[in-house]
């Protein structure tokens, strides 16, 4: 695969047809995340300790929660007593190539979409601590979704990359025209 992302618990990488392979670093259990139908462009965990992942590919932007469930009996293939599970927290039907999480708010991220950057603000993802010490996120209600697509920032040429500044006061775009713009 061309993309790989890691956090304290998982290694994920894109394989053909938009599938994501997820491997647990401690138990070696694995699974496939299914949701994209085309080539993946970007993958990112909210933070190194989080269980929230964003994937960008084709005409979809997906936000996932990846977690482990305990099994009653060991898996015959791996011998693990845990199984990786996942749920989609959010799906946007939007063609994007890059994404960047807000530095400290899992309800905000920015996407590179053609000649624009779109700041997305969601509702319903809450941070809490897991007994193992890492951060987990729960959906507040089954109707979690967008509160707004936020601000659309028109760069003027194809946006190659997009990021929030460290203190999240600005978004920065890098364009095919060789210019960076601070918003």
C-alpha positions as CSV (number, residue, x, y, z in Angstrom):
1,X,0.0,0.0,0.0
2,X,0.9,3.6,-0.5
3,X,-0.5,4.8,2.8
4,X,0.2,3.7,6.4
5,X,-0.8,5.2,9.8
6,X,0.0,4.1,13.3
7,X,-1.1,4.9,16.8
8,X,-0.3,3.2,20.2
9,X,-2.6,0.3,19.4
10,X,-3.0,-0.2,15.7
11,X,-1.2,-0.1,12.3
12,X,-3.5,0.6,9.3
13,X,-2.6,0.7,5.7
14,X,-4.6,0.9,2.4
15,X,-4.8,-2.0,0.1
16,X,-6.6,-2.3,-3.3
17,X,-10.2,-1.3,-3.9
18,X,-10.3,1.2,-1.0
19,X,-10.0,-1.4,1.7
20,X,-8.0,-0.7,4.9
21,X,-6.1,-3.4,6.7
22,X,-6.0,-3.0,10.5
23,X,-3.5,-4.9,12.7
24,X,-3.4,-4.7,16.5
25,X,0.1,-4.0,17.7
26,X,-0.3,-6.0,20.9
27,X,-2.5,-9.0,20.0
28,X,-1.7,-9.3,16.3
29,X,-5.5,-9.6,15.5
30,X,-6.5,-8.0,12.2
31,X,-9.5,-7.0,10.2
32,X,-10.5,-5.2,7.0
33,X,-12.3,-1.8,7.2
34,X,-14.8,-1.6,4.4
35,X,-16.3,1.7,3.3
36,X,-14.3,3.2,0.4
37,X,-14.9,2.1,-3.1
38,X,-11.9,3.8,-4.7
39,X,-8.2,4.6,-4.2
40,X,-7.3,6.1,-0.8
41,X,-5.6,9.5,-0.7
42,X,-5.1,10.1,3.1
43,X,-5.3,8.4,6.5
44,X,-4.9,10.0,9.9
45,X,-5.6,9.2,13.5
46,X,-6.8,12.2,15.6
47,X,-3.8,11.6,17.9
48,X,-1.3,9.0,18.7
49,X,-3.5,7.7,21.6
50,X,-6.9,8.0,20.0
51,X,-9.1,5.4,18.5
52,X,-10.7,7.8,15.9
53,X,-9.4,7.6,12.3
54,X,-10.2,9.6,9.2
55,X,-9.8,8.2,5.7
56,X,-10.1,10.1,2.5
57,X,-10.6,8.3,-0.8
58,X,-12.6,8.5,-4.0
59,X,-15.7,10.6,-3.3
60,X,-15.8,9.8,0.4
61,X,-14.4,11.1,3.7
62,X,-15.0,8.6,6.5
63,X,-14.4,9.0,10.2
64,X,-14.1,5.7,12.0
65,X,-13.8,4.4,15.6
66,X,-11.5,1.4,15.8
67,X,-11.6,-0.8,19.0
68,X,-11.1,-4.3,20.4
69,X,-13.8,-6.7,21.7
70,X,-12.9,-9.6,24.0
71,X,-13.7,-13.1,22.6
72,X,-15.0,-16.0,24.7
73,X,-12.5,-18.3,23.0
74,X,-9.1,-17.6,21.3
75,X,-9.2,-17.0,17.6
76,X,-8.0,-20.2,15.9
77,X,-5.9,-18.3,13.3
78,X,-4.1,-15.9,15.6
79,X,-4.6,-17.3,19.1
80,X,-5.8,-13.9,20.3
81,X,-8.6,-13.4,22.8
82,X,-9.5,-10.0,21.2
83,X,-11.1,-9.1,18.0
84,X,-10.8,-5.7,16.2
85,X,-14.2,-4.0,15.6
86,X,-15.0,-0.7,13.9
87,X,-17.8,1.7,13.4
88,X,-18.3,4.6,11.0
89,X,-18.9,7.7,13.0
90,X,-19.3,10.0,9.9
91,X,-19.5,9.8,6.1
92,X,-19.2,12.8,3.8
93,X,-19.8,12.4,0.1
94,X,-17.1,14.8,-0.8
95,X,-14.2,14.5,-3.2
96,X,-11.0,15.4,-1.2
97,X,-7.4,14.5,-1.4
98,X,-5.9,15.5,2.0
99,X,-7.2,16.1,5.5
100,X,-5.8,17.5,8.8
101,X,-7.3,17.2,12.3
102,X,-7.8,20.2,14.5
103,X,-4.9,20.0,17.1
104,X,-7.2,19.4,20.1
105,X,-10.8,19.1,19.0
106,X,-11.9,15.8,17.4
107,X,-15.0,17.5,16.1
108,X,-13.1,19.7,13.6
109,X,-10.9,19.0,10.6
110,X,-10.0,20.6,7.3
111,X,-10.0,19.0,3.9
112,X,-8.3,19.8,0.6
113,X,-11.0,19.7,-2.1
114,X,-9.8,20.7,-5.6
115,X,-9.0,24.4,-5.5
116,X,-10.5,24.9,-2.0
117,X,-10.1,23.9,1.6
118,X,-13.2,23.1,3.6
119,X,-13.2,23.3,7.4
120,X,-15.6,20.6,8.7
121,X,-17.2,20.9,12.1
122,X,-19.1,17.8,13.4
123,X,-21.2,17.1,16.4
124,X,-21.5,14.2,18.7
125,X,-17.9,12.9,19.1
126,X,-16.9,13.1,22.8
127,X,-13.5,12.4,24.3
128,X,-13.2,10.1,27.4
129,X,-10.4,8.1,29.0
130,X,-10.4,4.3,28.6
131,X,-9.3,2.0,31.6
132,X,-6.1,1.2,29.7
133,X,-5.2,4.9,29.7
134,X,-5.6,5.9,26.1
135,X,-8.2,8.3,24.8
136,X,-11.4,6.9,23.2
137,X,-14.3,8.7,21.6
138,X,-18.0,8.0,21.8
139,X,-20.8,9.2,19.6
140,X,-23.3,11.2,21.6
141,X,-26.3,10.0,19.7
142,X,-27.1,7.7,16.8
143,X,-27.7,10.8,14.7
144,X,-24.2,12.2,14.9
145,X,-23.5,14.3,11.9
146,X,-22.5,17.7,10.7
147,X,-23.4,20.9,12.4
148,X,-21.9,22.7,9.4
149,X,-19.4,22.3,6.7
150,X,-17.8,25.5,8.1
151,X,-15.8,27.8,6.0
152,X,-14.8,27.2,2.4
153,X,-11.4,28.7,1.7
154,X,-10.7,29.3,-2.0
155,X,-7.0,29.0,-2.7
156,X,-7.1,29.7,-6.4
157,X,-5.1,26.7,-7.6
158,X,-5.2,23.0,-6.8
159,X,-4.7,22.5,-3.0
160,X,-1.9,19.9,-2.5
161,X,-1.9,20.0,1.4
162,X,-3.8,21.6,4.2
163,X,-3.1,21.9,8.0
164,X,-4.2,23.7,11.1
165,X,-1.5,25.7,12.9
166,X,-0.4,24.4,16.3
167,X,-2.7,26.6,18.3
168,X,-5.5,26.2,15.7
169,X,-5.8,29.9,15.1
170,X,-5.4,29.4,11.3
171,X,-5.6,26.9,8.5
172,X,-2.8,26.8,6.0
173,X,-3.1,25.6,2.4
174,X,-0.2,24.7,0.0
175,X,-1.2,25.0,-3.6
176,X,0.1,23.7,-7.0
177,X,0.9,27.4,-7.8
178,X,3.8,27.2,-5.3
179,X,2.1,29.5,-2.8
180,X,1.0,28.9,0.8
181,X,-1.9,30.8,2.2
182,X,-2.7,31.4,5.8
183,X,-6.5,31.7,6.6
